[in-house]
């Protein structure tokens, strides 16, 4: 069976099939050109398979550098399988060809006689069965064989035989190409290269996979050979990101061309390789004893490099040329090149530090300090892996064991907290081995805490370890100490996971001791995240300025922490753009921890503002990232997000199952926050099912009625649930007590959403016009449009209450708006409840047409029919008492249900009566 599964080679395979057919019937000759490793040999093998399938005889040979001086060596290899057929030739040609091929003794024959003899032999064999000659690497065949094969190639017309040869682009060949049709084999395109990688090494991380594609540049041999070296080289290439160890086969692709260059040119290419950017100005600034740009000409003529005259930059023709140049250099040549570049880059501290480190012959504390500073700078750009690499090299150059241990501990912390792909456990072990007395360092404790979370998830032990390290380390509580600041942010999360107020005591104690004052984001988060009910209001003057800095903020860690500080003041919407930047960075191979944090924040905001489809999609992405990167601890958070959407949409079994998974995982590990969170989807599911007593019990499990539990910030998300369930079950005292607790805590001041919830809860327990007027004023403002789920629920509750007081027209207005909001989210239980309430007001809802699309709700069907009739969104909105934005949201949901992409297809979809379910 022919190899028709070569990725990205459909055009070449078509040409080969045409060649075989032509050769079998009337004769043909073609030449395949391509760079080394591009797949010429694979195409020749495919041609052999096609020929065998066509009933042809295949004769093969390949050029060899070591036989290039042996006359007729290639022809001997090619015709050896048919040497017995020499007897079919007349004596003169037979003897001439036998002597040329080494099968007989005698004086060398005339070249033309040998050419005719070979052609006669080929025609004789082809008379019995069609023949194809396949010659690989013709650039290395001997001159005599090349003359014969060139002679044969031009005389195959009318003979059932074919000749197919391959040659490397950029090399000379003794085979005369005149008259030969050419097949030029280009590198694989991006899609085909990706398919080849996924088929051969499917478990590469996204970062490594992309690096492989970038380095290989579509060369199939490189795509197959590089993966074995890329993973091991990942932590050693921060200074020269495109230089990787090469296999013998890959090095051979370029070795011959490089070896032919003059010594100064090779050394200049080594300088250009390590410099990395191709800037000729840097190469001109190296010391005078080094080669300069004038030595570049031989490499340009050999087509190894090119120079852009406009930008004065040198570019290698293929990224792997860099690696081949390094592989062919000596240790001292490499050290000298790095030292020369460090001299030329005196104004670039980070790059200079790396070159000094590469040139160092032993420990050098000054260089170690430069690398440590470079690591801190690169972390501000979010490149945790590069920071870890720099710290590891700094540790290797450290002159004291304490310095080595400290730097390894920091590398372990960054690796455990942010990098994902780094073996933080081994780094931590090495740090403790290097400095046994420094085992209590904050970086080491930080790393150990994160490793515990992603291992057994033991919050209590991780908390005790870090709290003890903070209290015993010699930082003097200086607020500018980076290790202390990182430890405090970790402590904040550990306390939050633990849930109980007792966890927070050592955190607050350390925070109070920080001098001159805690950093701004830490100070903000300490007031908004642990217990916003009691301290959030005091942070309001600060949050605007900090959140307002996000558009210009480049530090991923700071962006994520600002988002965390914004959760319970309902400012996640102001963080969306920055969070999406982190998500995209993560998808492109950036630190998974930042990716996960941004996904968490987007999911929470999506739930509140009604982007439920996006919330479910991002939650699944979060679970996948957790599984793929080893951050298993955070998977519960995305189960929670999936669970609350499932509950809101009426998938009750799914919601309860996810909540139970969270509880079963969280309780043995002491992650009380997660166990409390699990009550939220249970509460929503019970409300959706009309089980008011169960809803009350689950909401009360997060915070008892009449109490906003200390250091349980998420209790603010079920305040309205608890009050509504209490009212529905006759627990009037409990309902009033909870509303009073909300008012006493001043939750309405925290955000417009909290104000809306407070006003809605007031109306549930206060039967007076003033409370209703306050609520309606809020519902008429922007808060109702932003907080879609809360506003729709509160409108539903208000509409129910107004109907009971016989204000039916007033009730209908709120109920229709609630129905509109629920429909936009697909909140089916709430849609059903709202429709029931509307019917009770004698409002006539449109019924679904018997022959209409059954997947549409009644309101969706009405909107679809109006849109199909030609009305604009604004006209539909005016007719149905909706906003035009809501009509647009409905149509966004209607199109995929009907299988159409625009309004133009609505009329046909509605008239067809098709059921898209």
LOBAFI-822163 format. One record per residue (C-alpha): x, y, z. Coordinates in steps of 0.02 Angstrom, whole numbers, padded with zeros to 5 digits, always signed. Example, Ala and Ser with C-alpha at 12.3 -4.5 7.8 and 13.67 -1.06 7.14 Angstrom:
2
+00615-00225+00390;+00684-00053+00357;
//
This chain:
917
+00000+00000+00000;+00073+00169-00050;+00107+00296+00086;-00034+00418+00052;-00035+00482+00232;+00113+00601+00217;+00053+00761+00301;+00042+00912+00188;+00105+00822+00032;-00054+00804-00070;+00016+00900-00220;+00179+00802-00220;+00087+00636-00206;-00020+00684-00355;+00137+00723-00455;+00215+00557-00406;+00060+00461-00458;+00067+00550-00626;+00252+00507-00643;+00222+00321-00609;+00079+00314-00734;+00181+00405-00866;+00336+00299-00837;+00237+00137-00846;+00160+00180-01013;+00281+00289-01112;+00433+00335-01005;+00468+00485-00894;+00609+00567-00793;+00594+00690-00651;+00702+00773-00519;+00647+00809-00339;+00727+00963-00259;+00716+01009-00074;+00816+01062+00078;+00893+00928+00192;+00764+00837+00297;+00615+00904+00199;+00555+00729+00155;+00632+00689-00015;+00676+00512+00038;+00500+00484+00103;+00430+00538-00065;+00549+00420-00155;+00489+00279-00042;+00310+00325-00085;+00355+00322-00270;+00426+00147-00245;+00263+00091-00163;+00159+00164-00304;+00271+00079-00433;+00255-00089-00346;+00066-00068-00342;+00070-00031-00530;+00165-00193-00563;+00332-00108-00599;+00506-00166-00554;+00599-00045-00439;+00788-00019-00447;+00860+00095-00312;+01023+00182-00272;+01082+00328-00167;+01231+00443-00177;+01368+00435-00047;+01504+00562-00010;+01626+00419+00023;+01597+00337-00148;+01591+00497-00250;+01768+00464-00316;+01732+00283-00365;+01680+00282-00548;+01514+00199-00587;+01485+00159-00400;+01306+00228-00407;+01270+00139-00571;+01336-00023-00495;+01216-00003-00347;+01071+00034-00463;+01097-00108-00590;+01164-00243-00473;+00991-00328-00458;+00985-00351-00649;+01167-00396-00683;+01114-00570-00743;+01019-00485-00884;+01185-00425-00956;+01185-00588-01056;+01041-00518-01159;+01154-00381-01230;+01268-00397-01383;+01447-00439-01339;+01520-00265-01363;+01399-00168-01252;+01392-00314-01131;+01579-00316-01102;+01591-00126-01091;+01454-00117-00959;+01521-00268-00863;+01694-00187-00851;+01617-00020-00798;+01514-00102-00662;+01660-00207-00600;+01589-00374-00658;+01728-00407-00782;+01910-00367-00819;+01975-00266-00963;+02023-00092-01020;+01904+00051-00979;+01769+00066-01110;+01719+00223-01203;+01592+00325-01102;+01467+00331-01246;+01474+00142-01262;+01439+00122-01076;+01292+00244-01088;+01216+00149-01235;+01244-00018-01149;+01154+00041-00991;+01009+00108-01095;+00997-00055-01193;+00996-00155-01031;+00858-00046-00960;+00753-00063-01120;+00780-00251-01120;+00721-00270-00940;+00575-00150-00968;+00516-00255-01114;+00470-00390-00987;+00405-00279-00848;+00401-00088-00830;+00548-00021-00729;+00576+00132-00620;+00748+00195-00566;+00752+00288-00400;+00911+00381-00351;+00923+00475-00186;+01051+00613-00149;+01114+00631-00327;+01223+00777-00271;+01343+00643-00204;+01347+00518-00347;+01506+00492-00445;+01535+00586-00607;+01535+00433-00719;+01367+00372-00654;+01296+00547-00672;+01344+00549-00857;+01258+00382-00888;+01100+00428-00792;+01089+00597-00881;+01104+00504-01047;+00966+00381-00998;+00849+00517-00931;+00842+00604-01100;+00806+00443-01197;+00661+00362-01104;+00525+00419-01223;+00431+00266-01286;+00513+00152-01158;+00412+00082-01014;+00536+00149-00886;+00555+00298-00772;+00695+00388-00681;+00662+00485-00521;+00806+00568-00428;+00817+00682-00277;+00942+00821-00239;+00970+00948-00102;+00928+01128-00136;+01082+01238-00139;+01203+01100-00189;+01284+01063-00355;+01239+00903-00445;+01330+00812-00585;+01163+00749-00651;+01112+00857-00799;+00940+00928-00753;+00901+00989-00930;+00741+00910-00995;+00692+00839-00824;+00527+00894-00749;+00556+00958-00572;+00460+00925-00412;+00507+01059-00285;+00471+01002-00106;+00440+01149+00010;+00436+01142+00201;+00269+01091+00275;+00143+01229+00306;+00089+01267+00485;-00063+01154+00479;+00028+01002+00412;+00175+01028+00531;+00054+01033+00677;-00031+00873+00617;+00137+00784+00606;+00185+00838+00781;+00017+00789+00855;+00026+00619+00772;+00203+00578+00829;+00221+00668+00997;+00043+00702+01056;+00083+00742+01237;+00193+00895+01214;+00147+01046+01319;+00078+01193+01217;+00236+01292+01252;+00354+01154+01195;+00245+01112+01045;+00249+01292+00985;+00436+01303+01012;+00459+01144+00910;+00356+01216+00767;+00453+01380+00773;+00622+01293+00770;+00582+01163+00638;+00507+01288+00515;+00409+01149+00431;+00557+01031+00409;+00489+00854+00441;+00656+00781+00498;+00673+00920+00626;+00494+00895+00684;+00530+00711+00715;+00705+00726+00790;+00692+00883+00898;+00562+00828+01029;+00685+00710+01114;+00805+00855+01146;+00684+00998+01171;+00612+00940+01338;+00783+00913+01415;+00845+01080+01348;+00696+01180+01412;+00784+01243+01567;+00952+01277+01485;+00913+01395+01344;+00856+01559+01418;+01007+01651+01348;+00992+01575+01172;+00811+01518+01154;+00835+01449+00978;+00990+01345+01019;+00950+01165+01061;+01052+01005+01057;+01043+00918+00888;+01038+00736+00844;+01174+00673+00726;+01050+00671+00581;+00998+00852+00611;+01176+00912+00632;+01223+00828+00469;+01094+00937+00379;+01209+01088+00394;+01379+01022+00451;+01459+01008+00280;+01413+01186+00228;+01472+01258+00394;+01635+01161+00394;+01683+01236+00225;+01675+01414+00295;+01834+01509+00346;+01874+01509+00533;+01832+01695+00561;+01664+01671+00475;+01619+01524+00587;+01667+01625+00742;+01563+01772+00681;+01413+01657+00656;+01440+01594+00834;+01434+01774+00896;+01275+01805+00795;+01197+01646+00864;+01226+01696+01045;+01178+01878+01014;+01007+01816+00961;+00928+01972+00886;+01033+01985+00728;+01085+02164+00766;+01244+02200+00669;+01278+02351+00780;+01308+02234+00926;+01427+02129+00821;+01522+02287+00775;+01541+02330+00960;+01633+02170+01008;+01819+02185+01051;+01941+02207+00908;+02013+02032+00927;+01845+01959+00872;+01786+01940+00690;+01676+02078+00621;+01534+02096+00494;+01661+02097+00352;+01686+01911+00384;+01504+01875+00347;+01518+01863+00157;+01561+01677+00142;+01409+01631+00248;+01299+01740+00138;+01364+01658-00019;+01333+01486+00057;+01152+01541+00089;+01167+01508+00275;+01122+01687+00321;+01048+01842+00243;+01067+02025+00288;+00927+02154+00281;+01014+02312+00225;+00871+02424+00283;+00873+02362+00464;+01055+02306+00474;+01003+02137+00541;+01069+01965+00504;+00946+01822+00487;+00987+01636+00481;+00905+01544+00337;+00846+01410+00457;+00839+01418+00648;+00931+01251+00666;+01086+01325+00583;+01115+01411+00750;+01114+01245+00842;+01231+01165+00714;+01354+01310+00732;+01356+01290+00921;+01374+01101+00907;+01527+01122+00795;+01613+01248+00910;+01735+01214+01054;+01707+01255+01237;+01834+01396+01234;+01760+01469+01074;+01589+01475+01158;+01658+01557+01316;+01752+01685+01213;+01597+01728+01111;+01493+01756+01267;+01629+01864+01347;+01640+01970+01189;+01451+01995+01186;+01448+02042+01370;+01574+02179+01326;+01465+02238+01182;+01305+02238+01286;+01362+02344+01434;+01203+02448+01421;+01085+02298+01430;+01095+02228+01606;+00987+02074+01582;+01068+02011+01422;+01242+02055+01486;+01209+01953+01644;+01166+01798+01541;+01322+01814+01433;+01433+01839+01585;+01354+01686+01663;+01389+01583+01507;+01568+01644+01503;+01601+01610+01688;+01726+01474+01723;+01671+01449+01905;+01571+01530+02048;+01555+01718+02030;+01445+01808+02156;+01439+01970+02057;+01369+01881+01906;+01250+01782+02017;+01180+01946+02084;+01157+02013+01908;+01062+01855+01858;+00954+01863+02014;+00906+02041+01972;+00869+01986+01793;+00753+01851+01860;+00654+01979+01960;+00639+02091+01808;+00580+01953+01693;+00448+01900+01819;+00367+02070+01798;+00334+02019+01618;+00255+01856+01675;+00392+01740+01610;+00405+01627+01761;+00503+01492+01669;+00639+01615+01618;+00645+01681+01797;+00668+01505+01865;+00805+01470+01738;+00897+01629+01787;+00886+01589+01972;+00949+01412+01946;+01100+01478+01851;+01126+01611+01985;+01125+01473+02116;+01258+01378+02017;+01368+01535+02017;+01340+01573+02203;+01498+01577+02308;+01411+01527+02471;+01297+01383+02513;+01171+01502+02591;+01162+01604+02431;+01141+01447+02329;+01003+01383+02444;+00912+01550+02446;+00911+01564+02256;+00856+01385+02231;+00717+01410+02359;+00654+01562+02264;+00660+01463+02102;+00561+01325+02187;+00429+01449+02247;+00408+01529+02075;+00401+01357+01996;+00272+01292+02119;+00164+01449+02116;+00172+01501+01935;+00272+01401+01812;+00185+01233+01814;+00312+01143+01704;+00455+01165+01828;+00503+01025+01948;+00481+01131+02103;+00494+00983+02221;+00670+00941+02161;+00722+01124+02170;+00659+01134+02349;+00753+00977+02396;+00912+01048+02317;+00887+01212+02412;+00874+01122+02578;+01025+01015+02537;+01128+01169+02491;+01082+01265+02649;+01010+01152+02785;+01003+01297+02908;+00897+01398+02787;+00756+01273+02777;+00642+01400+02862;+00670+01534+02729;+00511+01614+02664;+00538+01563+02484;+00564+01382+02538;+00409+01388+02649;+00310+01468+02508;+00363+01332+02388;+00324+01196+02515;+00151+01270+02546;+00104+01267+02362;+00174+01092+02340;+00067+01034+02486;-00089+01113+02410;-00063+01028+02243;-00013+00867+02328;-00123+00816+02472;-00210+00984+02479;-00175+00995+02666;-00221+01176+02704;-00193+01164+02892;-00014+01099+02878;+00030+01223+02740;-00041+01365+02846;+00058+01315+03001;+00218+01296+02900;+00204+01467+02819;+00145+01557+02976;+00294+01489+03071;+00415+01541+02933;+00345+01718+02930;+00364+01736+03118;+00542+01666+03127;+00624+01732+02968;+00744+01877+02980;+00649+01999+02868;+00613+02127+03005;+00439+02145+02929;+00509+02264+02800;+00372+02297+02672;+00500+02305+02531;+00559+02126+02565;+00495+02029+02412;+00499+01861+02501;+00391+01928+02642;+00266+02007+02521;+00250+01844+02423;+00229+01746+02584;+00092+01864+02643;-00006+01844+02481;+00009+01655+02497;-00045+01667+02678;-00198+01767+02625;-00254+01626+02512;-00217+01489+02640;-00319+01580+02773;-00462+01602+02649;-00459+01417+02605;-00460+01372+02789;-00613+01480+02818;-00613+01491+03008;-00572+01658+03092;-00429+01576+03187;-00331+01554+03027;-00324+01741+03005;-00244+01789+03171;-00061+01762+03118;-00095+01848+02952;-00164+02005+03033;-00026+02003+03163;+00108+02001+03028;+00014+02131+02923;+00009+02252+03070;+00198+02235+03092;+00245+02275+02912;+00341+02438+02900;+00320+02571+02844;+00155+02497+02779;+00098+02348+02677;+00107+02363+02486;-00049+02435+02407;-00126+02277+02332;-00091+02174+02488;-00168+02310+02597;-00320+02319+02482;-00346+02131+02474;-00330+02115+02663;-00485+02224+02681;-00590+02166+02534;-00557+01980+02525;-00558+01901+02701;-00708+01988+02780;-00781+02123+02667;-00940+02134+02771;-00839+02215+02910;-00690+02294+02823;-00735+02313+02639;-00809+02488+02655;-00644+02556+02720;-00559+02500+02560;-00678+02591+02442;-00572+02750+02434;-00421+02647+02378;-00494+02527+02251;-00535+02652+02113;-00354+02706+02093;-00286+02528+02097;-00416+02457+01978;-00393+02608+01868;-00209+02564+01845;-00250+02397+01762;-00251+02455+01578;-00068+02503+01593;-00017+02359+01707;+00102+02231+01631;+00140+02123+01783;+00027+01968+01773;+00043+01932+01958;-00015+02105+02006;-00159+02095+01881;-00219+01932+01956;-00205+01996+02134;-00302+02155+02094;-00439+02043+02026;-00440+01944+02188;-00455+02105+02287;-00603+02156+02177;-00713+02001+02196;-00819+02049+02346;-00832+02232+02300;-00907+02177+02133;-00771+02261+02030;-00724+02110+01924;-00803+02194+01774;-00668+02326+01782;-00538+02187+01775;-00609+02094+01624;-00494+02165+01492;-00338+02129+01595;-00403+01957+01643;-00429+01914+01460;-00248+01966+01427;-00192+01838+01556;-00304+01704+01482;-00234+01733+01308;-00058+01733+01378;-00096+01566+01462;-00169+01493+01303;-00009+01545+01214;+00096+01449+01339;+00112+01575+01482;+00108+01531+01668;-00044+01419+01704;-00068+01489+01879;-00104+01663+01810;-00211+01585+01673;-00315+01495+01805;-00334+01649+01915;-00398+01752+01769;-00520+01615+01720;-00588+01611+01897;-00621+01797+01895;-00703+01794+01723;-00815+01649+01773;-00877+01739+01928;-00914+01899+01833;-00999+01801+01693;-01117+01721+01818;-01168+01888+01892;-01193+01980+01728;-01280+01837+01637;-01144+01777+01518;-01183+01599+01565;-01129+01516+01403;-00958+01594+01420;-00950+01549+01605;-00978+01365+01566;-00850+01367+01426;-00716+01451+01532;-00751+01338+01681;-00719+01185+01573;-00560+01266+01509;-00507+01295+01688;-00533+01113+01735;-00435+01059+01582;-00289+01175+01624;-00288+01109+01803;-00278+00930+01740;-00145+00966+01609;-00028+01074+01715;-00033+00988+01884;-00131+01124+01976;-00260+00999+02038;-00301+01099+02194;-00392+01234+02097;-00507+01118+02001;-00642+01132+02136;-00665+01315+02093;-00716+01275+01915;-00832+01136+01973;-00916+01270+02079;-00938+01385+01930;-01010+01244+01825;-01125+01195+01968;-01205+01366+01993;-01239+01383+01806;-01311+01206+01800;-01424+01248+01947;-01479+01411+01866;-01521+01322+01704;-01618+01181+01785;-01490+01042+01768;-01518+00997+01949;-01437+00825+01952;-01278+00896+01876;-01276+01039+02003;-01296+00923+02152;-01166+00801+02085;-01037+00938+02061;-01074+01010+02234;-01052+00838+02311;-00886+00815+02219;-00825+00979+02294;-00878+00930+02470;-00802+00756+02461;-00638+00830+02401;-00633+00980+02518;-00678+00914+02690;-00536+00787+02712;-00412+00922+02659;-00477+01058+02773;-00528+01171+02628;-00678+01241+02720;-00705+01381+02595;-00736+01255+02457;-00856+01155+02566;-00953+01314+02603;-00954+01364+02420;-01036+01196+02379;-01193+01253+02473;-01221+01393+02347;-01267+01281+02197;-01371+01173+02314;-01464+01328+02369;-01497+01382+02190;-01551+01208+02138;-01673+01197+02284;-01745+01368+02240;-01765+01314+02059;-01857+01158+02114;-01968+01256+02233;-01896+01165+02385;-01892+01319+02496;-01849+01225+02655;-01694+01144+02577;-01643+01312+02503;-01654+01391+02676;-01549+01253+02755;-01411+01265+02625;-01404+01455+02630;-01403+01451+02821;-01257+01327+02815;-01152+01465+02739;-01209+01595+02866;-01346+01574+02998;-01501+01686+02987;-01472+01851+03073;-01283+01835+03055;-01161+01878+02916;-01030+01751+02965;-00857+01815+03006;-00728+01782+02870;-00852+01694+02757;-00858+01826+02620;-00960+01719+02501;-01106+01725+02622;-01150+01890+02538;-01191+01793+02380;-01335+01698+02464;-01409+01838+02570;-01561+01862+02459;-01581+01673+02441;-01589+01651+02629;-01714+01792+02655;-01828+01733+02513;-01824+01551+02572;-01858+01606+02751;-02009+01709+02697;-02076+01566+02590;-02063+01442+02735;-02143+01555+02863;-01980+01595+02953;-02024+01779+02963;-01917+01813+03117;-01763+01738+03035;-01795+01835+02875;-01811+02001+02966;-01657+01963+03072;-01553+01931+02917;-01612+02090+02832;-01568+02188+02990;-01396+02107+02994;-01368+02160+02813;-01422+02337+02853;-01316+02347+03011;-01164+02288+02913;-01194+02420+02779;-01177+02295+02636;-01272+02413+02520;-01121+02528+02521;-01005+02396+02450;-01073+02395+02272;-01226+02429+02165;-01263+02243+02167;-01261+02238+02357;-01375+02391+02359;-01495+02302+02242;-01494+02146+02352;-01522+02249+02509;-01670+02340+02431;-01743+02176+02366;-01728+02093+02536;-01809+02246+02618;-01962+02228+02505;-01979+02044+02551;-01997+02083+02737;-02068+02260+02735;-02243+02287+02668;-02227+02473+02636;-02223+02587+02486;-02059+02669+02534;-01961+02506+02520;-02042+02470+02352;-02001+02645+02289;-01817+02626+02340;-01807+02460+02249;-01892+02525+02092;-01772+02671+02085;-01626+02550+02084;-01710+02438+01954;-01730+02589+01841;-01542+02623+01848;-01390+02541+01770;-01374+02412+01910;-01523+02313+01844;-01447+02300+01671;-01275+02250+01735;-01321+02124+01871;-01439+02025+01761;-01470+01872+01869;-01493+01965+02032;-01602+02099+01951;-01712+01970+01864;-01738+01872+02024;-01778+02028+02122;-01899+02087+01987;-01984+01917+01996;-02002+01930+02185;-02065+02109+02170;-02189+02059+02034;-02255+01917+02142;-02280+02036+02287;-02364+02170+02178;-02483+02041+02106;-02536+01990+02280;-02578+02172+02318;-02680+02173+02154;-02563+02295+02065;-02569+02180+01914;-02516+02301+01778;-02372+02358+01887;-02327+02177+01922;-02330+02130+01738;-02200+02261+01695;-02075+02186+01816;-02121+02007+01775;-02097+02035+01588;-01929+02115+01620;-01882+01967+01732;-01938+01844+01599;-01832+01937+01472;-01678+01925+01583;-01701+01742+01625;-01728+01698+01443;-01566+01785+01394;-01474+01672+01517;-01570+01514+01481;-01624+01505+01665;-01766+01382+01630;-01832+01356+01809;-01848+01543+01833;-01927+01563+01661;-02062+01436+01708;-02093+01519+01876;-02106+01691+01795;-02224+01629+01660;-02336+01552+01793;-02341+01717+01885;-02381+01812+01726;-02527+01697+01689;-02591+01732+01865;-02598+01917+01817;-02711+01866+01668;-02571+01910+01547;-02588+01811+01386;-02422+01734+01340;-02396+01676+01160;-02402+01488+01144;-02279+01388+01044;-02352+01347+00873;-02386+01159+00854;-02287+01155+00693;-02156+01280+00751;-01979+01247+00810;-02003+01162+00977;-01831+01213+01041;-01886+01396+01057;-01974+01466+01209;-02134+01561+01178;-02046+01728+01195;-01904+01673+01082;-02030+01615+00951;-02119+01784+00958;-01955+01878+00936;-01902+01763+00794;-02067+01789+00702;-02057+01978+00720;-01877+01979+00660;-01924+01868+00513;-02060+01992+00466;-01927+02125+00443;-01940+02224+00605;-01780+02295+00678;-01721+02256+00855;-01781+02427+00911;-01955+02400+00837;-01968+02227+00916;-01914+02300+01083;-02047+02435+01077;-02182+02308+01035;-02133+02186+01172;-02083+02313+01307;-01902+02254+01305;-01736+02341+01278;-01658+02327+01105;-01502+02249+01186;-01609+02111+01259;-01688+02077+01090;-01513+02061+01018;-01465+01940+01156;-01619+01834+01119;-01579+01828+00933;-01402+01776+00976;-01475+01624+01063;-01611+01594+00932;-01496+01582+00779;-01401+01425+00833;-01562+01343+00893;-01636+01362+00719;-01474+01322+00630;-01461+01491+00544;-01324+01620+00546;-01423+01781+00517;-01596+01859+00510;-01606+01814+00326;-01629+01631+00366;-01764+01652+00499;-01915+01648+00383;-01867+01483+00302;-01818+01404+00469;-01985+01453+00548;-02089+01396+00400;-02000+01228+00389;-02062+01174+00560;-01896+01088+00591;-01856+01037+00768;-01671+01075+00798;-01665+00970+00952;
//
